Amino acid sequence: MANGVMTQTQHIPYLAQKGLKSWILTTDHKRIGILYLVTISFFFMIAGLTALGMRYELMTPELDFFRTATEYNVAFTLHGSLMVFFFIVPGIAASFGNFLIPLMIGARDVAFPRINLLSFWIYLVGTAILLSALAQPADTGWTFYTPYSIQTGTKVIMITLGVFVLGFSSILTGMNFIVTIHKLRAPGMTWSRLPLFIWASYATAILQLLATPVVGITLLLLIAERAFDIGFFDPAKGGDPILFQNFFWFYSHPAVYIMVIPAFGIISEIIPVFARKPIFGYKAIAYSSFAIAIISFFVWLHHMFVSGISETAAAIFSFLTMLVAIPTAVKVFNWTATLYKGSIDFHSSMLYALSFIVLFTVGGLTGVYLGALAVDVHLHDTYFIVAHMHYVMIGGTVMGFFGALHFWYQKWFGKVFDELTAKIAWFLIFVGFNVTFFPQFFMGFQGMPRRYATYPEEYISYHALSTYGSWILGLGVLIMTVNLLIPLWKEGRPESSNPYGSLSLEWQVPSPPPHENFDEIPTVTDWTYAYGKK
Amino acid sequence: MSTWIPESASNLAASVDNITLFVTIVSVFFFVLISAVLVAFSIKYRRKSEDQETAYITHNPVIETIWTIIPTILLMVIFAWGWIAFKELRNPPAEAIEVNVVAKQWLWEFEYFTGKKSLNELFVQQNKPVRLIMRSDDVIHSFFVPQFRVKQDILPGSYQQLWFTPTKVGTFDLLCAEYCGSGHSKMLAKVNVLSPEAFARWEKGDELEDGPALAAISVSPVERGKDLYSQRGCLACHSVDGKEVIGPTFKNLYGKTEKLADGSSVLVDENYLRESIYEPQAKMVAGYAPTMPSFKGILSEDEVTALIEYIKTLK
């Protein structure tokens, strides 16, 4: 599809330069991608460990692992805020977005390489502020609901300040990607030929740009209320606690799509390559990402159906929530249909992509329960929500993330991992995830509320099963991580720069790519998904 | 108890469960469909040789239209059904018996029309609708009884209501569903649904004891409200017999729609009365001068609740 592609031996790979300075002052999008990847993975591990601690605590109804309920509450606050703000929101968008966007559109780097580095530095400042708060962290939950977050004696300011600072990193990255996609596409790379990961990154970037400032302002108001006693949200000072929820979800609902739309893009890249088929319904997938992004700004009240909002508001937002389910369902059908009459290879990344379809379907369908007003009243704030959210976030985003790690591993690092071990790890992760979270749907139906350090006896068997599942899941992630880390210290390079026969531009350059990506900017003559075209 | 869904013990449970069942059927159908197709394709089209034939299919307008329209119809049905049942959940019948509920870190207080109070135990009568008027003393809590399929967040600074008709005699768990701090998972109470005879006995105080700390107060909220009305000077400006003094009369005030000075109108409910006591100038009724002082710091939340209960009796 592309001309002017260089040969493998001509140039020095981007990883050749060594030393700390070559990393902290790099403006190479591939290196900045790695910096993000390492940092988000670090937070994923920490937040994952707190989750294992919480699951261990919940083996039995009474407190036995943590010393106090507050310690448990701190654990779920850390788990939630680290996973959401430090791992999954920057997650795929910042790591794979950085690595892939210039390569996929045929550019040498992003539009503003120095601002790109600045984004990462701001992200680091945010994480440093957060880490400084870890000595005495907040116990508010990742949602920081007022007035509890104003009245609690734990340290709320530092953790929210960290999230506030992170927001700027998100905004700058989004801006950078939008300009890059508009301005730096190679000749012939028209909008209708763009890889779907680019469409997804573009939709995500718009959400980052428009929604993030709102959470920044909200958290600043919260800090002002705590530090200077200005009554925005606490009714005791004349404030309105529901106002906080409106502000918070106005960001945090679109943020759900900041987390998951990049994964949609990844799945749309992996499936066609391993099925050797064009993606089915390219336009439907591309436009539905935008439809979801736009509608997602108008559904935030569905987090507040029982908070005392008016009946009319509830009805409007329930209706809009149902609308967002339509483009989501269409995507699932499209991915599945892509397999039809294909030639399917079950590479580890393909296994993650296929399990994404199944698990994300569960996440999406259980969302319909919560969109239906009267049913939500019963299920709200129970483990049903916890299960639903994890099916979307792990079953969706994390499966996409793991799939991407296995798919682009050779390209990004120029190394090869052991495929059999990767498949074993995938199997453990898939089974462990379902054993952990599927029982939580039933627990939620039964009425088990979330964020309970202790719980009534009757839920013990569900909780115990869920905890066993978390061990399988943890083991799977451990094996996967070790399997992906070992090759980095070993000699050896991939035999081919395009082992899976992808038509996308990033696979037409050597593994790992040279610093400048392309010797000559390629000219694109066909779309990215012309698999099997005669 | 079934493994799927808890026992249904209120008039509202059946309609919620019907929608849940419908959504479950739809969900299981689509989940099985997608999984089965996925597995079938995975087996049938697995790569057997490197040069395996593949088809070049990019899209198909007919099938794409079909699989957009069918979910849309189903989702609209679910939306409408959920909304209809939600309206029922949100609108108590006029004859519902009122109970005042105060949630605080980390206990539940209930005050009944008769002046009886109970702590962490709510007493209701079988087949009699109950309307709870709830406020919080500190942070957000949430009233949740799984067997009744009802839940409502309770906020500080305003009243939230919730209603149900218990249909089965028994004791049910009341759980706090909104995270409220270190005692959150211990903020549990019981709902005792009594038969009419047992309820009558309980009302007379024959059988069951009130919490020791609360036993001393036995004046009904209406009585206390009436005392406050004269002691705190409300009577200087507000009549109870319909006469116009300085402010609007309390007679027939509750439930009425008032025209405001800015041209809008407001329904006089618990929240409006509470606001007008604490912040009289927030929503001024047309034709009155803004002279009333705020009673913030003068009347406690409990006293305001009692006053409102009194105003509601003035018909």
Chai-1 contact restraints between the chains, C-beta under 6 A:
chainA,res_idxA,chainB,res_idxB,connection_type,confidence,min_distance_angstrom,max_distance_angstrom,comment,restraint_id
A,A69,B,S182,contact,1.0,0.0,6.0,A-B,restraint_1
A,T70,B,S182,contact,1.0,0.0,6.0,A-B,restraint_2
A,G141,B,Y179,contact,1.0,0.0,6.0,A-B,restraint_3
A,P147,B,V139,contact,1.0,0.0,6.0,A-B,restraint_4
A,Y148,B,V139,contact,1.0,0.0,6.0,A-B,restraint_5
A,P235,B,P156,contact,1.0,0.0,6.0,A-B,restraint_6
A,P235,B,G157,contact,1.0,0.0,6.0,A-B,restraint_7
A,P241,B,L155,contact,1.0,0.0,6.0,A-B,restraint_8
A,R276,B,T54,contact,1.0,0.0,6.0,A-B,restraint_9
A,K277,B,T54,contact,1.0,0.0,6.0,A-B,restraint_10
A,P278,B,T58,contact,1.0,0.0,6.0,A-B,restraint_11
A,G281,B,H59,contact,1.0,0.0,6.0,A-B,restraint_12
A,G281,B,E64,contact,1.0,0.0,6.0,A-B,restraint_13
A,A284,B,E64,contact,1.0,0.0,6.0,A-B,restraint_14
A,V306,B,K151,contact,1.0,0.0,6.0,A-B,restraint_15
A,V306,B,Q152,contact,1.0,0.0,6.0,A-B,restraint_16
A,V306,B,D153,contact,1.0,0.0,6.0,A-B,restraint_17
A,S307,B,D153,contact,1.0,0.0,6.0,A-B,restraint_18
A,G308,B,D153,contact,1.0,0.0,6.0,A-B,restraint_19
A,G308,B,Q160,contact,1.0,0.0,6.0,A-B,restraint_20
A,E311,B,R90,contact,1.0,0.0,6.0,A-B,restraint_21
A,A315,B,W83,contact,1.0,0.0,6.0,A-B,restraint_22
A,S318,B,F79,contact,1.0,0.0,6.0,A-B,restraint_23
A,F319,B,F79,contact,1.0,0.0,6.0,A-B,restraint_24
A,M322,B,L75,contact,1.0,0.0,6.0,A-B,restraint_25
A,M322,B,F79,contact,1.0,0.0,6.0,A-B,restraint_26
A,A325,B,L75,contact,1.0,0.0,6.0,A-B,restraint_27
A,I326,B,P71,contact,1.0,0.0,6.0,A-B,restraint_28
A,I326,B,T72,contact,1.0,0.0,6.0,A-B,restraint_29
A,A329,B,P71,contact,1.0,0.0,6.0,A-B,restraint_30
A,V330,B,T68,contact,1.0,0.0,6.0,A-B,restraint_31
A,F333,B,W67,contact,1.0,0.0,6.0,A-B,restraint_32
A,T336,B,I34,contact,1.0,0.0,6.0,A-B,restraint_33
A,T336,B,V37,contact,1.0,0.0,6.0,A-B,restraint_34
A,T336,B,L38,contact,1.0,0.0,6.0,A-B,restraint_35
A,L339,B,F41,contact,1.0,0.0,6.0,A-B,restraint_36
A,K341,B,A55,contact,1.0,0.0,6.0,A-B,restraint_37
A,G342,B,Y45,contact,1.0,0.0,6.0,A-B,restraint_38
A,G342,B,T54,contact,1.0,0.0,6.0,A-B,restraint_39
A,S343,B,R47,contact,1.0,0.0,6.0,A-B,restraint_40
A,S343,B,Q52,contact,1.0,0.0,6.0,A-B,restraint_41
A,S343,B,T54,contact,1.0,0.0,6.0,A-B,restraint_42
A,I344,B,Y45,contact,1.0,0.0,6.0,A-B,restraint_43
A,I344,B,R46,contact,1.0,0.0,6.0,A-B,restraint_44
A,I344,B,R47,contact,1.0,0.0,6.0,A-B,restraint_45
A,D345,B,R47,contact,1.0,0.0,6.0,A-B,restraint_46
A,V358,B,S35,contact,1.0,0.0,6.0,A-B,restraint_47
A,T361,B,F31,contact,1.0,0.0,6.0,A-B,restraint_48
A,T361,B,I34,contact,1.0,0.0,6.0,A-B,restraint_49
A,L365,B,S27,contact,1.0,0.0,6.0,A-B,restraint_50
A,V368,B,V23,contact,1.0,0.0,6.0,A-B,restraint_51
A,Y369,B,V23,contact,1.0,0.0,6.0,A-B,restraint_52
A,A372,B,I19,contact,1.0,0.0,6.0,A-B,restraint_53
A,A372,B,I78,contact,1.0,0.0,6.0,A-B,restraint_54
A,A372,B,G82,contact,1.0,0.0,6.0,A-B,restraint_55
A,L373,B,G82,contact,1.0,0.0,6.0,A-B,restraint_56
A,L373,B,W83,contact,1.0,0.0,6.0,A-B,restraint_57
A,L373,B,F86,contact,1.0,0.0,6.0,A-B,restraint_58
A,A374,B,V16,contact,1.0,0.0,6.0,A-B,restraint_59
A,A374,B,I19,contact,1.0,0.0,6.0,A-B,restraint_60
A,A374,B,G82,contact,1.0,0.0,6.0,A-B,restraint_61
A,A374,B,A85,contact,1.0,0.0,6.0,A-B,restraint_62
A,A374,B,F86,contact,1.0,0.0,6.0,A-B,restraint_63
A,A374,B,L89,contact,1.0,0.0,6.0,A-B,restraint_64
A,V375,B,I19,contact,1.0,0.0,6.0,A-B,restraint_65
A,V375,B,T20,contact,1.0,0.0,6.0,A-B,restraint_66
A,V377,B,L89,contact,1.0,0.0,6.0,A-B,restraint_67
A,V377,B,K151,contact,1.0,0.0,6.0,A-B,restraint_68
A,H378,B,V16,contact,1.0,0.0,6.0,A-B,restraint_69
A,H378,B,R149,contact,1.0,0.0,6.0,A-B,restraint_70
A,H380,B,K151,contact,1.0,0.0,6.0,A-B,restraint_71
A,D381,B,A177,contact,1.0,0.0,6.0,A-B,restraint_72
A,F445,B,I5,contact,1.0,0.0,6.0,A-B,restraint_73
A,Q446,B,P6,contact,1.0,0.0,6.0,A-B,restraint_74
A,G447,B,P6,contact,1.0,0.0,6.0,A-B,restraint_75
A,G447,B,P146,contact,1.0,0.0,6.0,A-B,restraint_76
A,P449,B,L175,contact,1.0,0.0,6.0,A-B,restraint_77
A,P449,B,A177,contact,1.0,0.0,6.0,A-B,restraint_78
A,R451,B,Y179,contact,1.0,0.0,6.0,A-B,restraint_79
A,Y452,B,S185,contact,1.0,0.0,6.0,A-B,restraint_80
A,A453,B,S185,contact,1.0,0.0,6.0,A-B,restraint_81
A,T454,B,S185,contact,1.0,0.0,6.0,A-B,restraint_82
A,G532,B,T54,contact,1.0,0.0,6.0,A-B,restraint_83
A,G532,B,Y56,contact,1.0,0.0,6.0,A-B,restraint_84
A,K533,B,Y56,contact,1.0,0.0,6.0,A-B,restraint_85
